[in-house]
Amino acid sequence: MTRVVYSMANDGLVFKVFAKILPKLKTPFLACIFAGIFSAILTLIFDLNQLINLMNLGTLIAFASVSTGCLILR
């Protein structure tokens, strides 16, 4: 997830702040922090059965956002 957000930030589809890389580890640290906080919030809100049912929806949203980004770039 973090690499997708990083790539989209490099292309200008989301905020550029997510494209910053930690020099020592060469990882998109702000995208990692954002994904971790977002996952923690979802874990606190929903129970396990609901999260399992939402996994397919998350995959669909990820593919749809990448496809929309490709359309915007074209």
CHARMM-style PDB file with segment names, atoms N, HN, CA, C and O in Angstrom:
ATOM      1  N   MET     1       0.816  -1.187   0.000  1.00  0.00      PROA
ATOM      2  CA  MET     1       0.000   0.000   0.000  1.00  0.00      PROA
ATOM      3  C   MET     1       0.868   1.263   0.000  1.00  0.00      PROA
ATOM      4  O   MET     1       0.564   2.237  -0.688  1.00  0.00      PROA
ATOM      5  N   THR     2       1.933   1.232   0.767  1.00  0.00      PROA
ATOM      6  HN  THR     2       2.180   0.440   1.326  1.00  0.00      PROA
ATOM      7  CA  THR     2       2.745   2.437   0.870  1.00  0.00      PROA
ATOM      8  C   THR     2       3.474   2.748  -0.430  1.00  0.00      PROA
ATOM      9  O   THR     2       3.673   3.916  -0.766  1.00  0.00      PROA
ATOM     10  N   ARG     3       3.867   1.727  -1.155  1.00  0.00      PROA
ATOM     11  HN  ARG     3       3.704   0.779  -0.882  1.00  0.00      PROA
ATOM     12  CA  ARG     3       4.543   1.960  -2.438  1.00  0.00      PROA
ATOM     13  C   ARG     3       3.576   2.528  -3.473  1.00  0.00      PROA
ATOM     14  O   ARG     3       3.970   3.330  -4.320  1.00  0.00      PROA
ATOM     15  N   VAL     4       2.316   2.115  -3.405  1.00  0.00      PROA
ATOM     16  HN  VAL     4       1.996   1.464  -2.717  1.00  0.00      PROA
ATOM     17  CA  VAL     4       1.305   2.666  -4.318  1.00  0.00      PROA
ATOM     18  C   VAL     4       1.091   4.145  -4.015  1.00  0.00      PROA
ATOM     19  O   VAL     4       1.032   4.970  -4.927  1.00  0.00      PROA
ATOM     20  N   VAL     5       0.975   4.476  -2.733  1.00  0.00      PROA
ATOM     21  HN  VAL     5       1.023   3.807  -1.992  1.00  0.00      PROA
ATOM     22  CA  VAL     5       0.804   5.880  -2.341  1.00  0.00      PROA
ATOM     23  C   VAL     5       2.033   6.687  -2.741  1.00  0.00      PROA
ATOM     24  O   VAL     5       1.907   7.818  -3.210  1.00  0.00      PROA
ATOM     25  N   TYR     6       3.217   6.117  -2.559  1.00  0.00      PROA
ATOM     26  HN  TYR     6       3.320   5.198  -2.178  1.00  0.00      PROA
ATOM     27  CA  TYR     6       4.453   6.794  -2.949  1.00  0.00      PROA
ATOM     28  C   TYR     6       4.487   7.058  -4.452  1.00  0.00      PROA
ATOM     29  O   TYR     6       4.832   8.159  -4.880  1.00  0.00      PROA
ATOM     30  N   SER     7       4.134   6.067  -5.242  1.00  0.00      PROA
ATOM     31  HN  SER     7       3.854   5.173  -4.894  1.00  0.00      PROA
ATOM     32  CA  SER     7       4.130   6.241  -6.695  1.00  0.00      PROA
ATOM     33  C   SER     7       3.106   7.280  -7.136  1.00  0.00      PROA
ATOM     34  O   SER     7       3.371   8.086  -8.028  1.00  0.00      PROA
ATOM     35  N   MET     8       1.950   7.254  -6.511  1.00  0.00      PROA
ATOM     36  HN  MET     8       1.735   6.599  -5.787  1.00  0.00      PROA
ATOM     37  CA  MET     8       0.919   8.234  -6.858  1.00  0.00      PROA
ATOM     38  C   MET     8       1.357   9.638  -6.446  1.00  0.00      PROA
ATOM     39  O   MET     8       1.041  10.607  -7.136  1.00  0.00      PROA
ATOM     40  N   ALA     9       2.070   9.759  -5.344  1.00  0.00      PROA
ATOM     41  HN  ALA     9       2.327   8.972  -4.783  1.00  0.00      PROA
ATOM     42  CA  ALA     9       2.568  11.070  -4.917  1.00  0.00      PROA
ATOM     43  C   ALA     9       3.639  11.580  -5.866  1.00  0.00      PROA
ATOM     44  O   ALA     9       3.699  12.776  -6.150  1.00  0.00      PROA
ATOM     45  N   ASN    10       4.478  10.688  -6.355  1.00  0.00      PROA
ATOM     46  HN  ASN    10       4.429   9.716  -6.124  1.00  0.00      PROA
ATOM     47  CA  ASN    10       5.489  11.092  -7.345  1.00  0.00      PROA
ATOM     48  C   ASN    10       4.851  11.588  -8.632  1.00  0.00      PROA
ATOM     49  O   ASN    10       5.371  12.502  -9.273  1.00  0.00      PROA
ATOM     50  N   ASP    11       3.726  10.992  -9.016  1.00  0.00      PROA
ATOM     51  HN  ASP    11       3.303  10.250  -8.496  1.00  0.00      PROA
ATOM     52  CA  ASP    11       3.029  11.380 -10.235  1.00  0.00      PROA
ATOM     53  C   ASP    11       2.144  12.605 -10.042  1.00  0.00      PROA
ATOM     54  O   ASP    11       1.629  13.159 -11.012  1.00  0.00      PROA
ATOM     55  N   GLY    12       1.968  13.026  -8.801  1.00  0.00      PROA
ATOM     56  HN  GLY    12       2.386  12.576  -8.013  1.00  0.00      PROA
ATOM     57  CA  GLY    12       1.156  14.207  -8.530  1.00  0.00      PROA
ATOM     58  C   GLY    12      -0.318  13.912  -8.345  1.00  0.00      PROA
ATOM     59  O   GLY    12      -1.138  14.827  -8.420  1.00  0.00      PROA
ATOM     60  N   LEU    13      -0.681  12.655  -8.104  1.00  0.00      PROA
ATOM     61  HN  LEU    13      -0.015  11.912  -8.043  1.00  0.00      PROA
ATOM     62  CA  LEU    13      -2.088  12.296  -7.943  1.00  0.00      PROA
ATOM     63  C   LEU    13      -2.576  12.461  -6.510  1.00  0.00      PROA
ATOM     64  O   LEU    13      -3.770  12.652  -6.279  1.00  0.00      PROA
ATOM     65  N   VAL    14      -1.672  12.389  -5.558  1.00  0.00      PROA
ATOM     66  HN  VAL    14      -0.702  12.234  -5.746  1.00  0.00      PROA
ATOM     67  CA  VAL    14      -1.991  12.674  -4.154  1.00  0.00      PROA
ATOM     68  C   VAL    14      -0.965  13.688  -3.665  1.00  0.00      PROA
ATOM     69  O   VAL    14      -0.115  14.132  -4.437  1.00  0.00      PROA
ATOM     70  N   PHE    15      -1.035  14.049  -2.420  1.00  0.00      PROA
ATOM     71  HN  PHE    15      -1.725  13.689  -1.792  1.00  0.00      PROA
ATOM     72  CA  PHE    15      -0.150  15.068  -1.874  1.00  0.00      PROA
ATOM     73  C   PHE    15       1.319  14.686  -2.031  1.00  0.00      PROA
ATOM     74  O   PHE    15       1.690  13.534  -1.807  1.00  0.00      PROA
ATOM     75  N   LYS    16       2.145  15.640  -2.411  1.00  0.00      PROA
ATOM     76  HN  LYS    16       1.844  16.576  -2.592  1.00  0.00      PROA
ATOM     77  CA  LYS    16       3.576  15.403  -2.638  1.00  0.00      PROA
ATOM     78  C   LYS    16       4.316  15.018  -1.358  1.00  0.00      PROA
ATOM     79  O   LYS    16       5.400  14.438  -1.429  1.00  0.00      PROA
ATOM     80  N   VAL    17       3.759  15.324  -0.211  1.00  0.00      PROA
ATOM     81  HN  VAL    17       2.878  15.795  -0.154  1.00  0.00      PROA
ATOM     82  CA  VAL    17       4.430  15.029   1.054  1.00  0.00      PROA
ATOM     83  C   VAL    17       4.603  13.519   1.239  1.00  0.00      PROA
ATOM     84  O   VAL    17       5.515  13.094   1.947  1.00  0.00      PROA
ATOM     85  N   PHE    18       3.740  12.695   0.612  1.00  0.00      PROA
ATOM     86  HN  PHE    18       2.999  13.041   0.036  1.00  0.00      PROA
ATOM     87  CA  PHE    18       3.851  11.247   0.727  1.00  0.00      PROA
ATOM     88  C   PHE    18       4.989  10.683  -0.113  1.00  0.00      PROA
ATOM     89  O   PHE    18       5.289   9.494  -0.015  1.00  0.00      PROA
ATOM     90  N   ALA    19       5.625  11.506  -0.932  1.00  0.00      PROA
ATOM     91  HN  ALA    19       5.381  12.472  -1.012  1.00  0.00      PROA
ATOM     92  CA  ALA    19       6.728  11.043  -1.772  1.00  0.00      PROA
ATOM     93  C   ALA    19       8.092  11.246  -1.111  1.00  0.00      PROA
ATOM     94  O   ALA    19       9.115  10.890  -1.695  1.00  0.00      PROA
ATOM     95  N   LYS    20       8.122  11.805   0.083  1.00  0.00      PROA
ATOM     96  HN  LYS    20       7.291  12.095   0.557  1.00  0.00      PROA
ATOM     97  CA  LYS    20       9.397  12.007   0.769  1.00  0.00      PROA
ATOM     98  C   LYS    20       9.962  10.673   1.225  1.00  0.00      PROA
ATOM     99  O   LYS    20       9.244   9.812   1.733  1.00  0.00      PROA
ATOM    100  N   ILE    21      11.269  10.522   1.033  1.00  0.00      PROA
ATOM    101  HN  ILE    21      11.853  11.222   0.620  1.00  0.00      PROA
ATOM    102  CA  ILE    21      11.947   9.265   1.353  1.00  0.00      PROA
ATOM    103  C   ILE    21      12.927   9.500   2.495  1.00  0.00      PROA
ATOM    104  O   ILE    21      13.639  10.504   2.517  1.00  0.00      PROA
ATOM    105  N   LEU    22      12.958   8.576   3.436  1.00  0.00      PROA
ATOM    106  HN  LEU    22      12.379   7.760   3.419  1.00  0.00      PROA
ATOM    107  CA  LEU    22      13.919   8.620   4.526  1.00  0.00      PROA
ATOM    108  C   LEU    22      15.293   8.236   3.962  1.00  0.00      PROA
ATOM    109  O   LEU    22      15.450   7.125   3.456  1.00  0.00      PROA
ATOM    110  N   PRO    23      16.292   9.128   4.038  1.00  0.00      PROA
ATOM    111  CA  PRO    23      17.586   8.866   3.393  1.00  0.00      PROA
ATOM    112  C   PRO    23      18.306   7.618   3.903  1.00  0.00      PROA
ATOM    113  O   PRO    23      18.938   6.904   3.125  1.00  0.00      PROA
ATOM    114  N   LYS    24      18.215   7.360   5.186  1.00  0.00      PROA
ATOM    115  HN  LYS    24      17.702   7.940   5.818  1.00  0.00      PROA
ATOM    116  CA  LYS    24      18.946   6.235   5.758  1.00  0.00      PROA
ATOM    117  C   LYS    24      18.380   4.891   5.288  1.00  0.00      PROA
ATOM    118  O   LYS    24      19.140   3.991   4.930  1.00  0.00      PROA
ATOM    119  N   LEU    25      17.055   4.752   5.287  1.00  0.00      PROA
ATOM    120  HN  LEU    25      16.438   5.484   5.578  1.00  0.00      PROA
ATOM    121  CA  LEU    25      16.432   3.478   4.939  1.00  0.00      PROA
ATOM    122  C   LEU    25      15.904   3.427   3.504  1.00  0.00      PROA
ATOM    123  O   LEU    25      15.584   2.355   2.990  1.00  0.00      PROA
ATOM    124  N   LYS    26      15.816   4.591   2.866  1.00  0.00      PROA
ATOM    125  HN  LYS    26      16.076   5.462   3.283  1.00  0.00      PROA
ATOM    126  CA  LYS    26      15.301   4.703   1.503  1.00  0.00      PROA
ATOM    127  C   LYS    26      13.879   4.146   1.383  1.00  0.00      PROA
ATOM    128  O   LYS    26      13.566   3.384   0.468  1.00  0.00      PROA
ATOM    129  N   THR    27      13.037   4.545   2.325  1.00  0.00      PROA
ATOM    130  HN  THR    27      13.292   5.163   3.069  1.00  0.00      PROA
ATOM    131  CA  THR    27      11.638   4.136   2.322  1.00  0.00      PROA
ATOM    132  C   THR    27      10.754   5.378   2.399  1.00  0.00      PROA
ATOM    133  O   THR    27      11.162   6.396   2.957  1.00  0.00      PROA
ATOM    134  N   PRO    28       9.550   5.299   1.843  1.00  0.00      PROA
ATOM    135  CA  PRO    28       8.614   6.428   1.940  1.00  0.00      PROA
ATOM    136  C   PRO    28       7.973   6.459   3.333  1.00  0.00      PROA
ATOM    137  O   PRO    28       6.900   5.893   3.547  1.00  0.00      PROA
ATOM    138  N   PHE    29       8.638   7.119   4.261  1.00  0.00      PROA
ATOM    139  HN  PHE    29       9.509   7.578   4.087  1.00  0.00      PROA
ATOM    140  CA  PHE    29       8.248   7.025   5.668  1.00  0.00      PROA
ATOM    141  C   PHE    29       6.911   7.676   5.971  1.00  0.00      PROA
ATOM    142  O   PHE    29       6.166   7.163   6.806  1.00  0.00      PROA
ATOM    143  N   LEU    30       6.579   8.781   5.328  1.00  0.00      PROA
ATOM    144  HN  LEU    30       7.184   9.198   4.650  1.00  0.00      PROA
ATOM    145  CA  LEU    30       5.285   9.412   5.614  1.00  0.00      PROA
ATOM    146  C   LEU    30       4.131   8.579   5.077  1.00  0.00      PROA
ATOM    147  O   LEU    30       3.061   8.540   5.685  1.00  0.00      PROA
ATOM    148  N   ALA    31       4.334   7.917   3.952  1.00  0.00      PROA
ATOM    149  HN  ALA    31       5.203   7.949   3.458  1.00  0.00      PROA
ATOM    150  CA  ALA    31       3.308   7.011   3.430  1.00  0.00      PROA
ATOM    151  C   ALA    31       3.131   5.819   4.367  1.00  0.00      PROA
ATOM    152  O   ALA    31       2.013   5.337   4.554  1.00  0.00      PROA
ATOM    153  N   CYS    32       4.235   5.339   4.960  1.00  0.00      PROA
ATOM    154  HN  CYS    32       5.142   5.730   4.808  1.00  0.00      PROA
ATOM    155  CA  CYS    32       4.163   4.231   5.918  1.00  0.00      PROA
ATOM    156  C   CYS    32       3.414   4.651   7.179  1.00  0.00      PROA
ATOM    157  O   CYS    32       2.585   3.903   7.696  1.00  0.00      PROA
ATOM    158  N   ILE    33       3.709   5.846   7.665  1.00  0.00      PROA
ATOM    159  HN  ILE    33       4.382   6.454   7.244  1.00  0.00      PROA
ATOM    160  CA  ILE    33       3.033   6.350   8.866  1.00  0.00      PROA
ATOM    161  C   ILE    33       1.546   6.533   8.605  1.00  0.00      PROA
ATOM    162  O   ILE    33       0.715   6.164   9.434  1.00  0.00      PROA
ATOM    163  N   PHE    34       1.208   7.108   7.445  1.00  0.00      PROA
ATOM    164  HN  PHE    34       1.883   7.409   6.771  1.00  0.00      PROA
ATOM    165  CA  PHE    34      -0.192   7.302   7.088  1.00  0.00      PROA
ATOM    166  C   PHE    34      -0.923   5.970   6.991  1.00  0.00      PROA
ATOM    167  O   PHE    34      -2.026   5.834   7.519  1.00  0.00      PROA
ATOM    168  N   ALA    35      -0.329   4.990   6.326  1.00  0.00      PROA
ATOM    169  HN  ALA    35       0.568   5.100   5.896  1.00  0.00      PROA
ATOM    170  CA  ALA    35      -0.967   3.680   6.177  1.00  0.00      PROA
ATOM    171  C   ALA    35      -1.133   2.997   7.534  1.00  0.00      PROA
ATOM    172  O   ALA    35      -2.152   2.354   7.784  1.00  0.00      PROA
ATOM    173  N   GLY    36      -0.137   3.135   8.410  1.00  0.00      PROA
ATOM    174  HN  GLY    36       0.691   3.657   8.207  1.00  0.00      PROA
ATOM    175  CA  GLY    36      -0.230   2.539   9.741  1.00  0.00      PROA
ATOM    176  C   GLY    36      -1.322   3.157  10.590  1.00  0.00      PROA
ATOM    177  O   GLY    36      -2.071   2.448  11.262  1.00  0.00      PROA
ATOM    178  N   ILE    37      -1.414   4.475  10.560  1.00  0.00      PROA
ATOM    179  HN  ILE    37      -0.806   5.051  10.014  1.00  0.00      PROA
ATOM    180  CA  ILE    37      -2.461   5.158  11.333  1.00  0.00      PROA
ATOM    181  C   ILE    37      -3.840   4.825  10.786  1.00  0.00      PROA
ATOM    182  O   ILE    37      -4.780   4.597  11.547  1.00  0.00      PROA
ATOM    183  N   PHE    38      -3.956   4.799   9.458  1.00  0.00      PROA
ATOM    184  HN  PHE    38      -3.192   4.984   8.840  1.00  0.00      PROA
ATOM    185  CA  PHE    38      -5.235   4.467   8.837  1.00  0.00      PROA
ATOM    186  C   PHE    38      -5.652   3.039   9.196  1.00  0.00      PROA
ATOM    187  O   PHE    38      -6.819   2.796   9.499  1.00  0.00      PROA
ATOM    188  N   SER    39      -4.711   2.097   9.164  1.00  0.00      PROA
ATOM    189  HN  SER    39      -3.762   2.294   8.918  1.00  0.00      PROA
ATOM    190  CA  SER    39      -5.005   0.706   9.523  1.00  0.00      PROA
ATOM    191  C   SER    39      -5.381   0.584  10.993  1.00  0.00      PROA
ATOM    192  O   SER    39      -6.284  -0.176  11.342  1.00  0.00      PROA
ATOM    193  N   ALA    40      -4.696   1.328  11.854  1.00  0.00      PROA
ATOM    194  HN  ALA    40      -3.963   1.946  11.570  1.00  0.00      PROA
ATOM    195  CA  ALA    40      -5.009   1.284  13.290  1.00  0.00      PROA
ATOM    196  C   ALA    40      -6.409   1.816  13.564  1.00  0.00      PROA
ATOM    197  O   ALA    40      -7.139   1.257  14.383  1.00  0.00      PROA
ATOM    198  N   ILE    41      -6.784   2.884  12.888  1.00  0.00      PROA
ATOM    199  HN  ILE    41      -6.192   3.338  12.223  1.00  0.00      PROA
ATOM    200  CA  ILE    41      -8.121   3.446  13.083  1.00  0.00      PROA
ATOM    201  C   ILE    41      -9.185   2.459  12.625  1.00  0.00      PROA
ATOM    202  O   ILE    41     -10.193   2.271  13.306  1.00  0.00      PROA
ATOM    203  N   LEU    42      -8.964   1.821  11.463  1.00  0.00      PROA
ATOM    204  HN  LEU    42      -8.145   1.973  10.910  1.00  0.00      PROA
ATOM    205  CA  LEU    42      -9.926   0.825  10.989  1.00  0.00      PROA
ATOM    206  C   LEU    42     -10.023  -0.359  11.945  1.00  0.00      PROA
ATOM    207  O   LEU    42     -11.107  -0.905  12.148  1.00  0.00      PROA
ATOM    208  N   THR    43      -8.906  -0.753  12.527  1.00  0.00      PROA
ATOM    209  HN  THR    43      -8.026  -0.309  12.362  1.00  0.00      PROA
ATOM    210  CA  THR    43      -8.904  -1.874  13.467  1.00  0.00      PROA
ATOM    211  C   THR    43      -9.673  -1.526  14.736  1.00  0.00      PROA
ATOM    212  O   THR    43     -10.348  -2.381  15.309  1.00  0.00      PROA
ATOM    213  N   LEU    44      -9.573  -0.291  15.172  1.00  0.00      PROA
ATOM    214  HN  LEU    44      -9.024   0.403  14.707  1.00  0.00      PROA
ATOM    215  CA  LEU    44     -10.296   0.119  16.375  1.00  0.00      PROA
ATOM    216  C   LEU    44     -11.800   0.251  16.130  1.00  0.00      PROA
ATOM    217  O   LEU    44     -12.599   0.030  17.039  1.00  0.00      PROA
ATOM    218  N   ILE    45     -12.179   0.606  14.919  1.00  0.00      PROA
ATOM    219  HN  ILE    45     -11.529   0.785  14.180  1.00  0.00      PROA
ATOM    220  CA  ILE    45     -13.591   0.849  14.617  1.00  0.00      PROA
ATOM    221  C   ILE    45     -14.350  -0.448  14.349  1.00  0.00      PROA
ATOM    222  O   ILE    45     -15.458  -0.631  14.853  1.00  0.00      PROA
ATOM    223  N   PHE    46     -13.760  -1.357  13.553  1.00  0.00      PROA
ATOM    224  HN  PHE    46     -12.860  -1.209  13.143  1.00  0.00      PROA
ATOM    225  CA  PHE    46     -14.462  -2.553  13.108  1.00  0.00      PROA
ATOM    226  C   PHE    46     -13.967  -3.792  13.838  1.00  0.00      PROA
ATOM    227  O   PHE    46     -12.839  -3.830  14.331  1.00  0.00      PROA
ATOM    228  N   ASP    47     -14.844  -4.825  13.901  1.00  0.00      PROA
ATOM    229  HN  ASP    47     -15.760  -4.794  13.501  1.00  0.00      PROA
ATOM    230  CA  ASP    47     -14.377  -6.099  14.444  1.00  0.00      PROA
ATOM    231  C   ASP    47     -13.796  -6.955  13.311  1.00  0.00      PROA
ATOM    232  O   ASP    47     -13.847  -6.566  12.144  1.00  0.00      PROA
ATOM    233  N   LEU    48     -13.253  -8.102  13.658  1.00  0.00      PROA
ATOM    234  HN  LEU    48     -13.212  -8.418  14.606  1.00  0.00      PROA
ATOM    235  CA  LEU    48     -12.494  -8.909  12.704  1.00  0.00      PROA
ATOM    236  C   LEU    48     -13.346  -9.378  11.528  1.00  0.00      PROA
ATOM    237  O   LEU    48     -12.886  -9.349  10.386  1.00  0.00      PROA
ATOM    238  N   ASN    49     -14.569  -9.806  11.786  1.00  0.00      PROA
ATOM    239  HN  ASN    49     -14.943  -9.830  12.714  1.00  0.00      PROA
ATOM    240  CA  ASN    49     -15.421 -10.291  10.694  1.00  0.00      PROA
ATOM    241  C   ASN    49     -15.733  -9.185   9.691  1.00  0.00      PROA
ATOM    242  O   ASN    49     -15.760  -9.430   8.485  1.00  0.00      PROA
ATOM    243  N   GLN    50     -15.965  -7.997  10.171  1.00  0.00      PROA
ATOM    244  HN  GLN    50     -15.943  -7.797  11.150  1.00  0.00      PROA
ATOM    245  CA  GLN    50     -16.223  -6.876   9.272  1.00  0.00      PROA
ATOM    246  C   GLN    50     -14.983  -6.530   8.458  1.00  0.00      PROA
ATOM    247  O   GLN    50     -15.090  -6.219   7.272  1.00  0.00      PROA
ATOM    248  N   LEU    51     -13.811  -6.580   9.079  1.00  0.00      PROA
ATOM    249  HN  LEU    51     -13.724  -6.832  10.043  1.00  0.00      PROA
ATOM    250  CA  LEU    51     -12.574  -6.293   8.349  1.00  0.00      PROA
ATOM    251  C   LEU    51     -12.303  -7.324   7.269  1.00  0.00      PROA
ATOM    252  O   LEU    51     -11.824  -6.983   6.187  1.00  0.00      PROA
ATOM    253  N   ILE    52     -12.605  -8.577   7.553  1.00  0.00      PROA
ATOM    254  HN  ILE    52     -12.995  -8.855   8.431  1.00  0.00      PROA
ATOM    255  CA  ILE    52     -12.426  -9.626   6.541  1.00  0.00      PROA
ATOM    256  C   ILE    52     -13.354  -9.379   5.363  1.00  0.00      PROA
ATOM    257  O   ILE    52     -12.957  -9.557   4.211  1.00  0.00      PROA
ATOM    258  N   ASN    53     -14.578  -8.972   5.639  1.00  0.00      PROA
ATOM    259  HN  ASN    53     -14.901  -8.827   6.574  1.00  0.00      PROA
ATOM    260  CA  ASN    53     -15.519  -8.675   4.557  1.00  0.00      PROA
ATOM    261  C   ASN    53     -15.100  -7.435   3.765  1.00  0.00      PROA
ATOM    262  O   ASN    53     -15.423  -7.323   2.583  1.00  0.00      PROA
ATOM    263  N   LEU    54     -14.387  -6.505   4.400  1.00  0.00      PROA
ATOM    264  HN  LEU    54     -14.124  -6.595   5.360  1.00  0.00      PROA
ATOM    265  CA  LEU    54     -13.967  -5.279   3.723  1.00  0.00      PROA
ATOM    266  C   LEU    54     -12.678  -5.438   2.920  1.00  0.00      PROA
ATOM    267  O   LEU    54     -12.298  -4.526   2.186  1.00  0.00      PROA
ATOM    268  N   MET    55     -11.993  -6.590   3.047  1.00  0.00      PROA
ATOM    269  HN  MET    55     -12.302  -7.331   3.643  1.00  0.00      PROA
ATOM    270  CA  MET    55     -10.739  -6.781   2.313  1.00  0.00      PROA
ATOM    271  C   MET    55     -10.949  -6.687   0.804  1.00  0.00      PROA
ATOM    272  O   MET    55     -10.147  -6.069   0.104  1.00  0.00      PROA
ATOM    273  N   ASN    56     -12.014  -7.292   0.302  1.00  0.00      PROA
ATOM    274  HN  ASN    56     -12.665  -7.794   0.871  1.00  0.00      PROA
ATOM    275  CA  ASN    56     -12.286  -7.219  -1.132  1.00  0.00      PROA
ATOM    276  C   ASN    56     -12.587  -5.792  -1.557  1.00  0.00      PROA
ATOM    277  O   ASN    56     -12.193  -5.373  -2.645  1.00  0.00      PROA
ATOM    278  N   LEU    57     -13.272  -5.053  -0.722  1.00  0.00      PROA
ATOM    279  HN  LEU    57     -13.592  -5.393   0.162  1.00  0.00      PROA
ATOM    280  CA  LEU    57     -13.571  -3.663  -1.032  1.00  0.00      PROA
ATOM    281  C   LEU    57     -12.298  -2.828  -1.076  1.00  0.00      PROA
ATOM    282  O   LEU    57     -12.167  -1.943  -1.922  1.00  0.00      PROA
ATOM    283  N   GLY    58     -11.367  -3.098  -0.180  1.00  0.00      PROA
ATOM    284  HN  GLY    58     -11.474  -3.817   0.507  1.00  0.00      PROA
ATOM    285  CA  GLY    58     -10.094  -2.372  -0.175  1.00  0.00      PROA
ATOM    286  C   GLY    58      -9.288  -2.626  -1.434  1.00  0.00      PROA
ATOM    287  O   GLY    58      -8.679  -1.710  -1.987  1.00  0.00      PROA
ATOM    288  N   THR    59      -9.285  -3.875  -1.887  1.00  0.00      PROA
ATOM    289  HN  THR    59      -9.779  -4.619  -1.439  1.00  0.00      PROA
ATOM    290  CA  THR    59      -8.582  -4.204  -3.131  1.00  0.00      PROA
ATOM    291  C   THR    59      -9.232  -3.505  -4.305  1.00  0.00      PROA
ATOM    292  O   THR    59      -8.538  -2.995  -5.186  1.00  0.00      PROA
ATOM    293  N   LEU    60     -10.537  -3.473  -4.331  1.00  0.00      PROA
ATOM    294  HN  LEU    60     -11.100  -3.886  -3.616  1.00  0.00      PROA
ATOM    295  CA  LEU    60     -11.259  -2.790  -5.400  1.00  0.00      PROA
ATOM    296  C   LEU    60     -10.963  -1.298  -5.403  1.00  0.00      PROA
ATOM    297  O   LEU    60     -10.778  -0.707  -6.467  1.00  0.00      PROA
ATOM    298  N   ILE    61     -10.916  -0.690  -4.241  1.00  0.00      PROA
ATOM    299  HN  ILE    61     -11.066  -1.170  -3.377  1.00  0.00      PROA
ATOM    300  CA  ILE    61     -10.617   0.741  -4.149  1.00  0.00      PROA
ATOM    301  C   ILE    61      -9.197   1.025  -4.614  1.00  0.00      PROA
ATOM    302  O   ILE    61      -8.955   2.021  -5.295  1.00  0.00      PROA
ATOM    303  N   ALA    62      -8.254   0.157  -4.251  1.00  0.00      PROA
ATOM    304  HN  ALA    62      -8.450  -0.652  -3.697  1.00  0.00      PROA
ATOM    305  CA  ALA    62      -6.864   0.358  -4.679  1.00  0.00      PROA
ATOM    306  C   ALA    62      -6.750   0.285  -6.195  1.00  0.00      PROA
ATOM    307  O   ALA    62      -6.112   1.142  -6.806  1.00  0.00      PROA
ATOM    308  N   PHE    63      -7.353  -0.714  -6.803  1.00  0.00      PROA
ATOM    309  HN  PHE    63      -7.871  -1.410  -6.306  1.00  0.00      PROA
ATOM    310  CA  PHE    63      -7.306  -0.828  -8.260  1.00  0.00      PROA
ATOM    311  C   PHE    63      -8.024   0.329  -8.938  1.00  0.00      PROA
ATOM    312  O   PHE    63      -7.568   0.834  -9.963  1.00  0.00      PROA
ATOM    313  N   ALA    64      -9.155   0.752  -8.362  1.00  0.00      PROA
ATOM    314  HN  ALA    64      -9.526   0.342  -7.529  1.00  0.00      PROA
ATOM    315  CA  ALA    64      -9.905   1.859  -8.955  1.00  0.00      PROA
ATOM    316  C   ALA    64      -9.126   3.165  -8.866  1.00  0.00      PROA
ATOM    317  O   ALA    64      -9.155   3.966  -9.801  1.00  0.00      PROA
ATOM    318  N   SER    65      -8.427   3.392  -7.752  1.00  0.00      PROA
ATOM    319  HN  SER    65      -8.403   2.741  -6.993  1.00  0.00      PROA
ATOM    320  CA  SER    65      -7.668   4.635  -7.627  1.00  0.00      PROA
ATOM    321  C   SER    65      -6.481   4.661  -8.587  1.00  0.00      PROA
ATOM    322  O   SER    65      -6.161   5.709  -9.148  1.00  0.00      PROA
ATOM    323  N   VAL    66      -5.827   3.518  -8.778  1.00  0.00      PROA
ATOM    324  HN  VAL    66      -6.087   2.666  -8.322  1.00  0.00      PROA
ATOM    325  CA  VAL    66      -4.724   3.462  -9.731  1.00  0.00      PROA
ATOM    326  C   VAL    66      -5.238   3.644 -11.152  1.00  0.00      PROA
ATOM    327  O   VAL    66      -4.619   4.348 -11.950  1.00  0.00      PROA
ATOM    328  N   SER    67      -6.358   3.019 -11.474  1.00  0.00      PROA
ATOM    329  HN  SER    67      -6.861   2.447 -10.826  1.00  0.00      PROA
ATOM    330  CA  SER    67      -6.940   3.176 -12.811  1.00  0.00      PROA
ATOM    331  C   SER    67      -7.381   4.610 -13.070  1.00  0.00      PROA
ATOM    332  O   SER    67      -7.190   5.132 -14.169  1.00  0.00      PROA
ATOM    333  N   THR    68      -7.967   5.246 -12.067  1.00  0.00      PROA
ATOM    334  HN  THR    68      -8.122   4.822 -11.175  1.00  0.00      PROA
ATOM    335  CA  THR    68      -8.367   6.644 -12.213  1.00  0.00      PROA
ATOM    336  C   THR    68      -7.136   7.535 -12.393  1.00  0.00      PROA
ATOM    337  O   THR    68      -7.154   8.476 -13.187  1.00  0.00      PROA
ATOM    338  N   GLY    69      -6.087   7.235 -11.663  1.00  0.00      PROA
ATOM    339  HN  GLY    69      -6.072   6.470 -11.019  1.00  0.00      PROA
ATOM    340  CA  GLY    69      -4.848   7.986 -11.824  1.00  0.00      PROA
ATOM    341  C   GLY    69      -4.273   7.865 -13.220  1.00  0.00      PROA
ATOM    342  O   GLY    69      -3.786   8.842 -13.789  1.00  0.00      PROA
ATOM    343  N   CYS    70      -4.333   6.650 -13.775  1.00  0.00      PROA
ATOM    344  HN  CYS    70      -4.730   5.856 -13.313  1.00  0.00      PROA
ATOM    345  CA  CYS    70      -3.854   6.456 -15.147  1.00  0.00      PROA
ATOM    346  C   CYS    70      -4.688   7.254 -16.137  1.00  0.00      PROA
ATOM    347  O   CYS    70      -4.147   7.825 -17.084  1.00  0.00      PROA
ATOM    348  N   LEU    71      -5.992   7.299 -15.928  1.00  0.00      PROA
ATOM    349  HN  LEU    71      -6.431   6.835 -15.159  1.00  0.00      PROA
ATOM    350  CA  LEU    71      -6.852   8.084 -16.808  1.00  0.00      PROA
ATOM    351  C   LEU    71      -6.556   9.575 -16.703  1.00  0.00      PROA
ATOM    352  O   LEU    71      -6.563  10.290 -17.705  1.00  0.00      PROA
ATOM    353  N   ILE    72      -6.299  10.033 -15.493  1.00  0.00      PROA
ATOM    354  HN  ILE    72      -6.293   9.452 -14.679  1.00  0.00      PROA
ATOM    355  CA  ILE    72      -5.992  11.459 -15.304  1.00  0.00      PROA
ATOM    356  C   ILE    72      -4.690  11.823 -15.975  1.00  0.00      PROA
ATOM    357  O   ILE    72      -4.573  12.891 -16.578  1.00  0.00      PROA
ATOM    358  N   LEU    73      -3.703  10.939 -15.875  1.00  0.00      PROA
ATOM    359  HN  LEU    73      -3.797  10.072 -15.386  1.00  0.00      PROA
ATOM    360  CA  LEU    73      -2.403  11.221 -16.482  1.00  0.00      PROA
ATOM    361  C   LEU    73      -2.467  11.201 -18.009  1.00  0.00      PROA
ATOM    362  O   LEU    73      -1.665  11.872 -18.658  1.00  0.00      PROA
ATOM    363  N   ARG    74      -3.363  10.481 -18.573  1.00  0.00      PROA
ATOM    364  HN  ARG    74      -4.015   9.936 -18.046  1.00  0.00      PROA
ATOM    365  CA  ARG    74      -3.496  10.422 -20.032  1.00  0.00      PROA
ATOM    366  C   ARG    74      -4.190  11.669 -20.504  1.00  0.00      PROA
ATOM    367  OT1 ARG    74      -4.411  11.836 -21.704  1.00  0.00      PROA
TER     368      ARG     74
END
